[in-house]
Amino acid sequence: MTNLRSLDPSASPLDFYGSELRRLREEAGLSQEELGACIFCTGSLVGQIETTKRIPTRDFSERADAALGTGGTFSRLLGLVLRSRLPSWFQPYVELEARASYISTYQCQLVYGLLQTEEYARALLGVDHPDKFEEQVAARMERQRILDRGTPPALWVVLGEAVLHQEVGGRDVMAEQLRHLAGFARSPWVKIQVLPFAAGQHAGMMGSFNLLRFDEDPDLFYAENYDHGHMTANPQVMRERSVGYARLQACSLSPEESVQLIVRVTEERYG
């Protein structure tokens, strides 16, 4: 039996999740071992999640909802829990990204987070956060769920060609990642252009950036450094960056040509 401790539900989303799991389990008259048997895990795992020693997964949350008849409580809470595990400076951007109706991004080094495979994300996040990268991978995968909504945001991505050649996680991981990108060719909401090496100097030489557009709120510009992000709705900045993004699109391969390049690099470099 996991040692029970008092939880403050207001301390964090994870504490609230754990306290609700304990409360609803006890209301159902189930021990940790009994609930674990119902949802195909150990009682120890249930106890660790109740005491915030482990981060719940989506699979665990959905099974707990079904077993305890919560109407989806834990599945809804999970998004808050995982978002709270992101770096504090990044959380405001993720919240706004989820509300945006149109996302434009230029990425010069890495695949944009919304389009990363789990193994690619794991390889990236394991470099700087070996102690907690699993929860950050889960948070990144959760973040991608906005693309599965009935009406997802329109996402336009310009990738520097170097992104295709920067091997992250090994050949197999990169091959899977590039195949994943090529698969978006059939999506009506996601468009990918590759900015080729042959473009030479261009409007994105200063680094990656994102533009978020909303149905009712002001547009936003976002860029980040190693350990912090910068976000502004300054109209002049938005005007300049929007023009710069249009110039990047004009210098890039068409979406159809970009897919052809992605497929070719996959076969020749990682195949």
N, C-alpha and C positions, 0 to 999 in steps of 0.2 A: 504494500500500500504506500503510495506516495505521501510524504509528509504534508499535511494540509497546512496552509498558511493563510492569513487574512489578506484579502485582496482589496485594493481601493479601486473600484470600477472607474473612477474619474481620473486615475493616474495616467492612463494611456489607452488607445484603442485595443492594444493587446491585453491589458488588464481587464478591460470591459468584456472582451471576448471570453477570457478565461473565467471570469466571475459568472457570466451568463451560462456558459457551458456547465459549470458546477451547479448553478441554481436549477437549471432545467433538468439536468440529470437527476438531482436529488428529488425534485418534484415528481419525476417519473418513477421514483423508487428503485433506481438502478445504481449499482456500484460501478466503479470505474472499470472493473473487469467485465461486468455484464454489458455495459455500453460498448466496450471494446469488442466483445464478441458479436454484438449486433452490427458493427460497422467494419468488421474485418481488420481490426488492429489490436494491439495489446492494451491492457488496462494501464500499464506504465505510460504509454504514449498519451492516453487520455489525461492522466494525472500531470504529466509534464506540460501539456497545453493548458490545463486549468491553472497551473502555477506559473505560467509564462516562461517556462524553461525551453519550450519548443514553439516554433512558429507553425500555425496550422496551414494546411494546404487546401486547395479548392476541392480536391477529392474528399478529404476528411470533412470539410464543411458541408458539402452536399450530402454525404452519408449521415452526418450528425443531424442535419435538418430533417432527413427522411425518418431516421430512427426516433427522434424526439418530437416530430410533428410540429416544427416551428414555423412552417410557412415560408422558409427561406431566410430566416434571421441570420444564420451564420454565413451563408453565402453572400449576403449583403454586407455583413460586418467585415468579411475578409478583405474587401477592397480597401477599407479604411486602415485595417491592420497592416497590410503590406505597404500601403503608401506611407505610413508612419515610420517604416523601416528605412526609407530612402534618406539620403542626406538632407538635413533641414533646409539648406539653401536651394535644393532641387524640388522640394515638395510644392511650392507655389506654382512652378512651371507645369508640373504634371497635372495639377488641378485645373489650370487654364487650358492645357492641351486637351483635356477630356471634354471641355465645353466648346472648343473651337469648331467652327463649321468648315473652315478651310485652313490647311496647314501647308506651308511651303518651306522646304528645308534644303540647304546646301551643305553637304558633308564632304570634307576633303580627305579624311583619314579613315573613318569608320562607317559601317552601315548604320543608318538611323535606327534608334532604339525600337521603334514600332515595327520594324521589318527584320529584326534580328531573330535568328533561330535560337533555341534554348542553349545548344552547345556552343554557339558563337558567343552568346552573352556570358555563359559560364567561363569560357576561356578569358574573356576581357575582364570580368569582375573579379576573377580569382587572382589577378596580378596584384592589385592594391588592397583587396579586402579578403584575404584567405580565411579570416575568422568568421566572417558573416556573409560571404558571397552567395551562399545558397538562398538566404532570405532575399537578397537583392536580385538574384535571378528570378525568384518567384514574383517579386514586385514588378520586374520588367515584363514578364509574361502576362501578368495581370493588367498592366498598362496597355498591352496590345488589344485587350478585349474591346476597346472603343471601335476597332475596325470591324467587329462582328455585329455591331448594332444594326437595327433595321435601316436606319439612315446614318451611316458612318460619316465622319468628316471626309471631305475631299482632300487627298494627300498627294502633293506633287514633290518629287524628290529629285534633286540633281546630285549625282555622285561623281566626285573626281575619279578618273580612271585608276588612280593609285589605290583606291579602296578595293578594287578587284584583285590587285596583285599583292596587297599587304596580307601575308598569310597569318591568320589568327586561328589558333587551336589545331593547326595541322592541315594536311591536304584533304582529308575526308571531311573535316568540319567546314572548310572553305568550299568544297564542292557542293555540300548540302546547302550552305548559305547562298551560293550563287544560283543554284537551282531554285531555291525559295524565291529569290528576287525575280528570276525569269518567269516564275509562275504568276506573278502579278500582271503579266501582259494581258491576262483575261479579265482583270478587274476593272469595272467601270469607275471605281473611286480612287484607285491608286495608279499614278503614272510615274515612271522612272526614266530619267535621262542620264546618260553618262557624258561628262565633260572630258573629252579625250586629251591625251598629252599634246596632241598636235595643235590644240587651241592656243598654246603659248601663254603669254600673260593674259590675265582675265580679271573680272570684277570681284572674284572671291579669293584673291591672293592673301587677304588678311585673316582668313580662317572661316570656319563653319558658322552658320547662323540659321535661325528659324524665324519665320513670319507667321503669326497667328491672326486669323480673321474670324470675327464673330457676327452673329446675326444682328445683335443690338449694341454690344459693347465696343469700345475703341479697339482698333487693330494694335498688335503688339510685336515688337522686335525682341528677340532673345538670342543671347550668345553666352558662352561660358568659357571659363579658364579652368585651371587644374582643380581648384577647390571652391569655386563660387560661380554664380550665374549673374548675368546682367539683363534686366528686362526694362523696357521703356515703351510708352505710348506716345512719345514726342512726335508730333506730326512731321517735323522736318526729317527726323531720323527715319520714320516710316517711308517717307517719300523717296529719300535717297536709297534706302535698302531695297525698296520695291523696284526702283529703276535698275539697281544693280542686279537684282535677281532676274529681271527680264533679260538683261544683257547676258547673264549666265545661261539662261535657257536658249537664247539665240546662238550662242557659241557651242552648245551641246549637240550631240547626236539626237535624232528624233527618237521617240519611244520605241519605234519598231527597229531602228538601227541599233539602239542601245541594247535591246534584248539579244540581237544577233551577236553583238560584241560580248555580252555576258556569257552567252552559250559558248562562244569560241574560246574565251579565256578559261572557262570551266573545263572544256575538253583538252585544250593544249597545255594548261598549267597544272590542273588538278585531276584530270581524268585518268 
